[in-house]
Amino acid sequence: MALILVTGASTGLGLATAQDLSDQGHDVVVHARTSNRVPSGDWRGAVAADLSDLDATRALALEVDAFGHFDAVVHNAGALHPPDAARVNTIAPYVLTMLMRPPRRLVYLSSSMHRGGTTDLRGLTDCTASYSDSKLWVTAFALSLADRWPDTAVHAVDPGWVPTRMGGPSASHDLEQGHLTQVRLATQDAAGPRTGGYWHHLTTQRPAPAAADPAFQEALLAALAEVTRVPVREHP
């Protein structure tokens, strides 16, 4: 069985992902923003950290590495509004990825709204980025990492607009369908590319052109390294 970390697992898609993985017999470490939000369950471990705080995110990377070398990490935690959208949706996944030992599989939560994001990275440095911006950037980060880390399967997933705390009660997509792709990609190869896929409900789609643009990816990585003071790990 695999050792898997799921961030933002207190409710919604993160909790559904963690619970499904645990039910399959995997050793799951769940993350929540605060200790009182950690869900009950048969977990391998539970950690708490505010991913909008850079120092807390750095400390979390060291804390979770103590559980062992993860087989997979699902970067599910998200925030809807600035300034936390950039911090939680883009900066925290970058910091955790670069500071933790590289797992065999990495899954990053994107959104169809990434198609409305901008390539103007000033919103990353001052954390004024919109949700769409942050999801374009984390998608571009995932695709760039797939090229740089050939031994790790790296994917971005659009779970759809689902009725979670973030999505709201009027969301029109199926919550059950919203987490199945993450579970599959964290544990086995899906019917598609081994790495570098942009997924929606177990099928691949074309992401926004900017997400796959090597020049934009390089600019994004440089900006992330500068903002976080965490260098890009080119090849683990």
C-alpha positions in Angstrom: 0.0 0.0 0.0 1.1 3.6 -0.6 1.9 6.4 1.7 0.0 9.4 0.6 -0.4 13.1 1.7 -3.5 15.0 1.0 -3.5 18.7 1.8 -6.7 20.6 2.6 -8.4 17.4 3.7 -10.7 18.8 6.4 -13.8 18.9 4.2 -15.0 18.6 0.6 -12.9 17.1 -2.2 -9.8 16.7 0.1 -11.7 14.8 2.7 -13.4 12.6 0.0 -10.0 11.9 -1.6 -8.4 11.0 1.7 -11.3 8.8 2.9 -11.4 6.9 -0.4 -7.6 6.3 -0.3 -7.8 5.2 3.3 -10.7 2.9 2.5 -8.6 1.3 -0.2 -6.0 0.5 2.5 -3.5 3.2 1.8 -1.6 5.0 4.6 -2.9 8.5 4.4 -1.6 11.6 6.1 -4.2 14.4 6.2 -3.5 18.1 6.4 -5.8 20.8 7.7 -5.4 24.5 8.2 -5.8 24.2 12.0 -5.6 21.3 14.4 -9.3 21.6 15.3 -10.2 21.1 11.6 -8.4 17.8 11.3 -11.1 15.2 10.4 -11.5 12.0 12.3 -10.5 8.8 10.5 -8.2 5.9 10.4 -5.2 8.0 9.2 -1.5 7.3 9.3 -1.1 10.8 10.6 -2.6 14.3 10.7 -0.8 17.7 10.4 -2.0 21.2 10.7 -0.5 24.4 9.0 -1.8 27.6 7.5 -0.6 27.4 3.9 -1.1 31.1 3.5 1.9 31.5 5.8 5.2 30.9 4.1 7.1 30.0 7.3 4.4 27.6 8.3 4.5 26.0 4.9 8.2 25.5 5.1 7.9 23.9 8.6 5.1 21.6 7.3 7.4 20.3 4.6 9.9 19.2 7.2 7.1 17.8 9.4 5.5 15.6 6.8 8.8 14.3 5.5 9.3 12.7 9.0 6.5 10.3 8.1 8.7 8.7 5.4 9.1 9.0 1.7 5.7 9.6 0.3 4.5 7.6 -2.7 2.1 10.4 -3.7 1.1 13.9 -2.7 -2.3 15.4 -3.6 -2.1 19.2 -3.4 -5.8 19.8 -2.8 -5.8 22.8 -0.4 -7.3 25.9 -1.9 -8.4 29.5 -1.3 -10.9 31.5 -3.3 -9.9 35.1 -2.8 -6.8 37.3 -2.6 -4.4 37.5 -0.9 -4.7 33.8 0.0 -5.4 32.6 -3.5 -1.8 33.0 -4.7 -0.4 31.9 -1.4 -2.4 28.7 -0.9 -3.1 27.7 -4.5 0.3 28.3 -6.1 3.0 29.3 -3.6 2.4 26.6 -1.0 2.4 23.7 -3.6 5.6 25.0 -5.0 7.3 25.2 -1.5 6.1 21.8 -0.4 7.2 20.2 -3.7 10.7 21.7 -3.6 11.4 21.0 0.1 9.9 17.5 0.5 11.5 14.4 -0.9 10.1 13.9 -4.4 7.3 11.3 -4.4 6.5 8.9 -7.2 3.3 10.8 -8.0 2.2 14.4 -7.7 -1.3 15.6 -8.2 -2.2 19.4 -8.3 -5.8 20.7 -8.2 -6.5 23.0 -11.0 -9.8 24.4 -12.2 -11.5 25.2 -15.5 -11.3 28.8 -14.4 -7.5 28.6 -15.1 -8.5 29.5 -18.6 -9.3 33.0 -17.5 -6.0 33.5 -15.6 -3.4 36.0 -16.6 0.3 35.6 -17.3 1.1 38.9 -15.5 3.0 37.6 -12.5 2.9 40.8 -10.6 -0.1 39.3 -8.8 2.1 36.5 -7.5 4.7 38.8 -5.9 2.1 41.1 -4.2 -0.5 38.3 -3.7 -3.3 40.3 -5.6 -3.9 37.3 -7.9 -7.4 36.1 -8.6 -8.5 32.5 -8.2 -8.2 32.1 -12.0 -4.7 33.5 -12.0 -3.6 31.1 -9.2 -5.0 28.1 -11.0 -3.4 29.0 -14.3 -0.1 29.3 -12.4 -0.3 26.0 -10.5 -1.3 24.2 -13.8 1.7 25.7 -15.5 3.9 24.6 -12.6 2.6 21.1 -12.7 3.3 20.8 -16.5 6.7 22.3 -16.2 7.6 19.8 -13.4 6.5 16.9 -15.6 9.3 17.9 -18.0 11.9 18.4 -15.3 11.2 15.4 -13.1 11.0 12.4 -15.5 10.9 9.9 -12.6 7.8 11.4 -11.1 4.3 11.3 -12.6 3.0 14.8 -12.4 -0.6 15.8 -13.3 -3.1 18.7 -12.9 -6.7 17.9 -12.3 -9.9 20.0 -12.9 -12.4 18.4 -10.4 -15.3 20.4 -11.8 -17.6 22.9 -10.0 -18.7 20.8 -7.1 -20.9 21.6 -4.0 -18.1 21.9 -1.5 -17.6 24.7 1.1 -15.7 26.6 -1.6 -17.9 25.7 -4.6 -21.1 26.5 -2.8 -24.5 24.8 -2.8 -25.4 25.9 -6.3 -22.5 24.0 -7.9 -23.8 21.9 -10.7 -21.2 19.1 -10.9 -21.1 15.7 -9.1 -19.0 15.7 -5.9 -18.4 12.0 -6.2 -16.9 12.4 -9.7 -14.9 15.4 -8.4 -12.4 13.3 -6.4 -12.1 10.1 -8.4 -9.4 11.3 -10.8 -7.2 12.4 -7.9 -7.5 9.0 -6.3 -6.7 7.2 -9.5 -3.7 9.4 -10.3 -2.3 9.1 -6.8 -2.3 5.3 -6.9 -2.1 4.0 -10.5 -1.7 5.0 -14.1 -4.9 6.2 -15.7 -5.7 5.7 -19.4 -3.7 8.6 -20.7 -0.2 10.1 -20.5 2.1 8.8 -17.8 2.9 12.3 -16.8 2.1 15.9 -17.8 -1.7 15.4 -18.1 -4.4 17.9 -17.5 -7.4 15.8 -16.4 -11.1 16.2 -15.9 -13.2 13.2 -14.7 -10.7 10.6 -15.7 -10.1 12.0 -19.2 -7.4 14.4 -20.5 -8.1 17.8 -22.0 -6.0 20.6 -23.4 -5.2 23.2 -20.8 -5.0 26.9 -21.6 -2.1 27.5 -24.0 -0.2 29.6 -21.5 0.0 26.7 -19.1 2.0 24.7 -21.6 4.2 27.6 -22.8 7.8 27.0 -21.9 8.7 30.7 -21.7 5.8 31.4 -19.3 6.7 28.3 -17.2 10.3 29.5 -16.9 9.1 33.0 -15.9 6.8 31.5 -13.3 9.5 29.3 -11.8 11.8 32.2 -11.5 9.1 34.3 -9.8 8.3 31.5 -7.4 11.9 31.0 -6.4 12.3 34.7 -5.8 9.1 35.1 -3.8 9.7 32.1 -1.6 13.5 32.0 -1.5 13.3 28.3 -2.3 15.3 27.4 -5.3 13.9 25.3 -8.1 15.0 21.6 -7.8 15.8 20.8 -11.5 16.2 17.0 -11.1 15.7 15.1 -7.9 
